[in-house]
Amino acid sequence: MPGPQRAEDAQYEIVEGNAIIIDSAGTEVVTLNELGTLVWQRLDGGHDVGSLAGELGARFDDVPAQQLEDDVRTFLKDLQDSKLIVGRF
């Protein structure tokens, strides 16, 4: 099964480096910060939590790898709860 990926019906746009996402019903709008946007842009089904955290770790080497993985997993769970992503993580 593919890794996490953006839901097909989730619409988004990048504005000044931040993703603005609208759910399929048009009832929820989510604005992501720079880090969330970096993860969002990589949600293509080909990245797992470890690879996403690894990419962030390359940019933020002062944050422990386990903390990054935990934060990515929590972020993905929030997106999944909002039905903005599909797939396993």
C-alpha positions as a Python dict, from the first residue, in 0.01 Angstrom:
ca = {
    (1, 'M'): (0, 0, 0),
    (2, 'P'): (136, 344, -82),
    (3, 'G'): (250, 586, 181),
    (4, 'P'): (52, 896, 273),
    (5, 'Q'): (-66, 1110, -14),
    (6, 'R'): (-286, 1412, -62),
    (7, 'A'): (-654, 1327, -105),
    (8, 'E'): (-754, 1370, -468),
    (9, 'D'): (-1035, 1606, -381),
    (10, 'A'): (-833, 1830, -147),
    (11, 'Q'): (-764, 2159, -321),
    (12, 'Y'): (-462, 2365, -225),
    (13, 'E'): (-252, 2660, -322),
    (14, 'I'): (85, 2782, -201),
    (15, 'V'): (71, 3147, -97),
    (16, 'E'): (389, 3316, 27),
    (17, 'G'): (543, 2978, 111),
    (18, 'N'): (242, 2845, 303),
    (19, 'A'): (-9, 2589, 177),
    (20, 'I'): (-376, 2676, 205),
    (21, 'I'): (-588, 2360, 181),
    (22, 'I'): (-962, 2334, 131),
    (23, 'D'): (-1136, 2003, 198),
    (24, 'S'): (-1360, 1839, -60),
    (25, 'A'): (-1679, 1975, 98),
    (26, 'G'): (-1541, 2327, 103),
    (27, 'T'): (-1617, 2350, 474),
    (28, 'E'): (-1268, 2336, 621),
    (29, 'V'): (-972, 2556, 537),
    (30, 'V'): (-630, 2466, 674),
    (31, 'T'): (-329, 2695, 650),
    (32, 'L'): (9, 2528, 695),
    (33, 'N'): (329, 2689, 811),
    (34, 'E'): (653, 2648, 619),
    (35, 'L'): (736, 2309, 771),
    (36, 'G'): (387, 2173, 720),
    (37, 'T'): (399, 2293, 361),
    (38, 'L'): (729, 2111, 303),
    (39, 'V'): (570, 1787, 420),
    (40, 'W'): (244, 1851, 230),
    (41, 'Q'): (430, 1897, -98),
    (42, 'R'): (595, 1556, -56),
    (43, 'L'): (276, 1363, 15),
    (44, 'D'): (275, 1172, -313),
    (45, 'G'): (253, 817, -177),
    (46, 'G'): (624, 759, -219),
    (47, 'H'): (744, 885, 119),
    (48, 'D'): (700, 725, 457),
    (49, 'V'): (729, 895, 796),
    (50, 'G'): (1100, 816, 818),
    (51, 'S'): (1187, 968, 483),
    (52, 'L'): (975, 1277, 550),
    (53, 'A'): (1141, 1324, 890),
    (54, 'G'): (1482, 1265, 729),
    (55, 'E'): (1423, 1545, 480),
    (56, 'L'): (1327, 1778, 763),
    (57, 'G'): (1628, 1662, 964),
    (58, 'A'): (1857, 1770, 683),
    (59, 'R'): (1723, 2124, 725),
    (60, 'F'): (1690, 2121, 1104),
    (61, 'D'): (1984, 1922, 1232),
    (62, 'D'): (1940, 2055, 1586),
    (63, 'V'): (1612, 1863, 1629),
    (64, 'P'): (1641, 1497, 1732),
    (65, 'A'): (1534, 1248, 1464),
    (66, 'Q'): (1281, 1080, 1695),
    (67, 'Q'): (1114, 1413, 1769),
    (68, 'L'): (1087, 1487, 1398),
    (69, 'E'): (933, 1144, 1333),
    (70, 'D'): (685, 1191, 1617),
    (71, 'D'): (593, 1538, 1494),
    (72, 'V'): (548, 1419, 1134),
    (73, 'R'): (332, 1127, 1250),
    (74, 'T'): (112, 1361, 1460),
    (75, 'F'): (82, 1605, 1169),
    (76, 'L'): (-17, 1326, 929),
    (77, 'K'): (-274, 1197, 1177),
    (78, 'D'): (-430, 1545, 1196),
    (79, 'L'): (-444, 1564, 815),
    (80, 'Q'): (-594, 1215, 799),
    (81, 'D'): (-858, 1305, 1060),
    (82, 'S'): (-954, 1600, 840),
    (83, 'K'): (-971, 1365, 538),
    (84, 'L'): (-701, 1564, 358),
    (85, 'I'): (-469, 1265, 307),
    (86, 'V'): (-505, 894, 238),
    (87, 'G'): (-265, 600, 267),
    (88, 'R'): (-73, 434, 544),
    (89, 'F'): (192, 588, 759),
}
